[in-house]
Amino acid sequence: MANTLPDINIAFKQRAQTFIQRGDNAILILKDDTDKTFESVEYKDLIELEIDKSKYTEENLQYIKDCLESNPNKVIVVRIDTEEEYSDALSTVKNLYNTGWISLVSNAQADYDALIQWIKTRRDVDKKTFKGIVFNPTTQPDCEGIVVLGNSKVTFKDNKRGQKEGYEYLPSLLGYIASAGIDTGTTYMTMKNLKSVLEPVNIDQEIQSGKLILINDENTVKIGLGVNSLTTFTEGKGEDFSLIEVIEATDLIKDDIKNTFKNNYVGKFKNKLDNQILFISAINTYFKNLAARDVLDNAFNNKCYIDIEAQRKAWIESGKTEAKEWAEEEVKGNIFKRDIFLAANIKILSTMTDLDFSITME
């Protein structure tokens, strides 16, 4: 019987079908000594939170409610004692989770600097798709995995709070961004619990510097443009990587492929060309399904393939210098040990943001 990968095809199909509907996890780190019997807890809705309301101070309870208001996939509260450092909570996150949007509530730049460095390490070294939301860090992160809120003041609709410092809106923003997905993105998303915000003098300049700016628009507060802090663009990381919705899509795709490979392929199939081709075919079917759902551009040839040059390089570095002269098919046929070298070329769709409309009068 021919080798097939039915489990992988099914898994990819399921992931593509639920891609748009999946919001991300919101991980909120809070300092609270009210109940020291737990490190972390997950909430799906306000009903679940109501059961645990005695675990938190009134202020922290409101932060969790703010985060839940926009219905992210779930809110994960990571609690530490008031005398502890936020790095202690980040160690808990690292041990329990592989991805999610993370934020905290603090008026200290050093706390946000620590979160930024942690996010960068997780993404660059561990290849984990964590993303963070911070306020007024010491230096701009210049990272696609970090969003910087650029409003110094916000005014809540409820009379109890009124105007607050910008960092006190991070739990709300965390929930909104985590819930967004990529079908509508975050640009012009309405912040339903705000009455108004203090806008910076030059909004466009702040956005271009890598800050997410909330704007007042016809009696509502909206995200002006859903951007992260990336401002240094390269050939491999162009301007599109500064959009939250694009990074959300690339991270989900990476996680889907990695997790499907780990759960349905590793240890189950021999590393030979036929099985690699079957796996590539499954990924390309996944891409087609995403294109059918307007995640990827269906007019573009979204394609996964064997990375010939990476595989050739592996052979050369192992001492097989004759690999320099191998034709492409020969490279493909010479599987390198237990490794699979794949690459892909895809085009992620983003939402409409700009309109250029001319009217000519006769």
N, C-alpha and C positions, 0 to 999 in steps of 0.2 A: 504494500500500500504506500502511495506517495506521501512524503512528508507534507503536513499542513500545519497551519497555526490558527486553528479555529478560535481558541480562547482569546488570542490577541486581536483578531478581527472583531470579535464580539465586544471586547473591552473598549477598543478604539471607537466602535460605533456608538456604544453607550456614552462614552465621554464626549463625543461630538454632539450627540443629541442633547446633552445637558450643559453644554459649554456656556451658552449665553445666560441660562438661568442661574448658574452658580455664582452667588456672591462670594466674597472672600471672608476669611475669619478676621475679626477685629480683636486684637490683643491689647488690653488696657492695663497698664501697670499703676497700682495705687499703693500709697503708704497709709496703713490703717492698723491701729492697735486694738480696735474694738473686739475682734475675735481672732486670736492667734492660733487657732486650731487647724488652719488650712493654708495652703500655698497658692492654689489656683482652683477656679471653679468656672464652669461654662453655663451660659444662659442663652436660651433661644428666644425668649420673649419676656415681657414685663410681668407676666403671671409667675414665671419661675423666679424672677428677681424678688417679687413680693414675699415669697416664702422665706427668703434669706435677708430681708431688709434689716434685721437686727444685727447683722454681721458688720455693718458699716456705719461710719459717721454720716450725718445728714448730707454733708457736702459730697462725700464720695458716692453715696447712694444716688444723688442727682447726676453725677458724672456718668454713672453706669446707665441710668435712665436715658440720658442724652445720647449715649452711644447706641442703645437699643432702638431709639426712636425711628431710625431709618431702615430697620430690618436687615442688618447684615446677616450672613450665613449663621454666625453665632458670635456672641461676645465672650471672650475669655478674660476673666479678671485674674491677674497675677498680683497677689498681696505680699507686701513685705512690711516689717516693723518700721516705725517712723525713724528709728536711729540707724537703719540699714541703708546701704547704697543701692542705687538702681541696678548696678552691675549684678547684685545678688539675684534680682528678679530675672535679669536677662539669662543668667545661668539656668534658671528653672525653665524658661522658654526654650532654650537650646536643647535641653534634655527631653522635653515633652512634644515639641512641634517641629515641623519642617518648613512651614510657610505661614504667611499671614501679614496683615497690616498691624503695626505696633505704634503705640504712643504712650505718653505719660503726662502728668500735670505738674509743672514745676516752674518757678521763676528764676531758676539758676541755669545759666548758659552751659556750665560744665555737665549738667545732666543730659542735655540734648547732644552735646559733643560726644558723650560716652555712647549714647544710642546710635549716633551716626557711625562711629567707628565700628560698633558691633554689627550694624547692618552691612557695612562695606565688607567686613571680614566674612560674614556668613555668605554673602553673594559671591565674592571673589575667590575665597579659599574653599569654603564648604560646598559651594554651588547650591545653596539653599535660597529660595526665592522670597525671603522676608523683605518687607518694605516698611518704611517708617515715616511718621509725620512729626515734625519738630517746629519749634518757635525760637526765633532769634538766636541761632547758634553763633559761636565765635567767628567762624568763617563759613562761607557758602559751601555746601557739601559737593556740588558739581557731580551728582550721582543720580542715575535714573531710578534708583531704589529709595530715594529720599525726597519727600515733599516738605517745603518750608512755607508755613503760613506767614503772609506778609502784612497782615492787618494788626495794628497795635491795640485797637479797642474794638469791642463788639457790644451791641446792646440787645439783650434778650427781650422777647415779647412779654414774658411773665414779669409782673410788677415786683416780685420778690427779689429778683437779681438785678435788673436794669443793666447799666453799663459795667462791663468787666474787662479785664486785661485779655489780650488776644490769646494767651496760652490757655486760658480757661475754656476756650472753645475747642481745644484739641479733641476731647472725647467725642463731641458732636461730629466734627469733621472726620474723625476716624471712622465713625459709623457710616457716614454718607459715602465716603470714598470706598470703604470695604464692600458696601452694598451695591455699588454702581454696576459692576460687570463691564461689558464692552458694547452692549447693544445700543445704549444711549450715551455712554461716556459720562464724564463729569462736567464738561463745559456747560455753563448756564444751568447747572443743577441748583435748584432752589433750597436754601437753608431755612426750613420751615419754622424753626424756633427762634429766629433772629428778627428783630424789628429794623435794625440798621447797623452799619459798620462805619468805622472811620477809615476812609480811603486814603492811600498815600497820594502825595501831590502829583506824581507822574506814574500812573498805573502801568502804562506800556513799558516804561523803563524798568520798573520793578519786576514785571513778568519776564522781560528779557534777561534780567540778572538771575533768574532761576527761582522766583518766588510765586506761590499761588496766592492770588489776590481775590478777596471777596468784594463784590461791588453792589452798590445800591441801584436797583433797576425797577422803576415804576412801583414803588412801595413794597418791593420784595428784595431779599438779599440773595445773590447768586454767585457761583464760582465764575469769575470772569473768563478764565481759560484753564482747562484742566492740565496743568503742567507740573512736572517734577523739577528738581534742581539742576538737571544736566544742562550745561551751557557750553561744554567743550565737545565739539562734534568732529568725528573722524570718518574715514571711508567705511569702516565697519559699524559705526554708531552715528548715524546721521541725525538730522533735526527731529525726525519722527520719534526718536527714542526719548524725547523730552515730553511726550504726551503720556499722561497716566494710562489712558485706555490702550495704547499700543504696548506699553510695558506689561499691563495686566494680561493682555493676550499672549505676548511672548512667554511670560512666566507660566501661564496656564498650559500652553503648548509644551514647553519644556517639561513641566511636571507630569503631564499626561503621558508623554512618550517615555520619560524616565521610569515612572511608576509602572506603566504597562510592561515595559521591558523587564524590570526587576521582578514583578509578580507573575508574569506569564511566560517568560523566555529563559531567564538565567537558570542554568542547571538542568534545563529540560531538553535543549536541542544542541547538537554538535555544531561547532563553529566551522561551517563549510559554506561555500558560495551559494549553494541552493537555498540553505536556510537563511542566509543573509538577504537574498533576493526576496524571499517570502516575507521577511520582516519589513523590508523597504516597501514592498507592495502594500502591506497593512498600513504603514504610515501614510503612503500616498492616498489610500482610500480614506483615511482619517482627514487628510487635507481636503479632499473632494467634498466630504461631508461638511467641513467647516466653511468651504466656499459656498455650498448650497444654503448655508445659514447666514451668509453675508459677514462672516468673521474674516475670511480671506476673500480676495478679489477673484471672482470666477472667470474673469477675462485674462487672468495671469496664469502662467504654467507653474503652479505651486508644486514643487517636486523635491523629493528626498532621493539621494543617490550615494554611491560609495565614493568617499573622498580619496581619489587616486593618489594625489600628492602626499597626503598624510600617511597613507599606507606604504607608499614608496619610501618616504622618509624614515619610517620605522624600520624597514628592512636595511636601509643604508646605515642607519645609526647602530644597528645590531652587528654590523661588520660585513654585510652582503653588498659590497660596492657595485656589483654587476646590476643591481636593481635600478641604477641610474639609467640603464639602457633598455629596460623592459618597456614593451608597448603597454598600452592601457589594459588590454585584455589579460596580459600576462600578470600585471600587478593585481588585477581583480582575482585571478585564479590562485595567487599565492597568498592565502590567508595568513595573517600574522598572529601566530600563537592563539591566545584566547581573545584577542582584541577585535572589535568591529569599528571601523573608521567610516562614519557617515557624515554627510553634510546636507543642507537643504537650502532652497531658495524659495521664499514665500513673500507674498504681499498682503499685509494686514490692512483691512479697511478701517478708516477712522471716520468719525461723524462730521457732518457739515458744520463749518464755523464762519466762513467768510462769504459775502455776497457782493459781486460786482455787477451792477444792473444799470444799463444805460437806456434812456428813453429818448427817441428822436421825434421831434414835432415837425410836421410839414406845414 
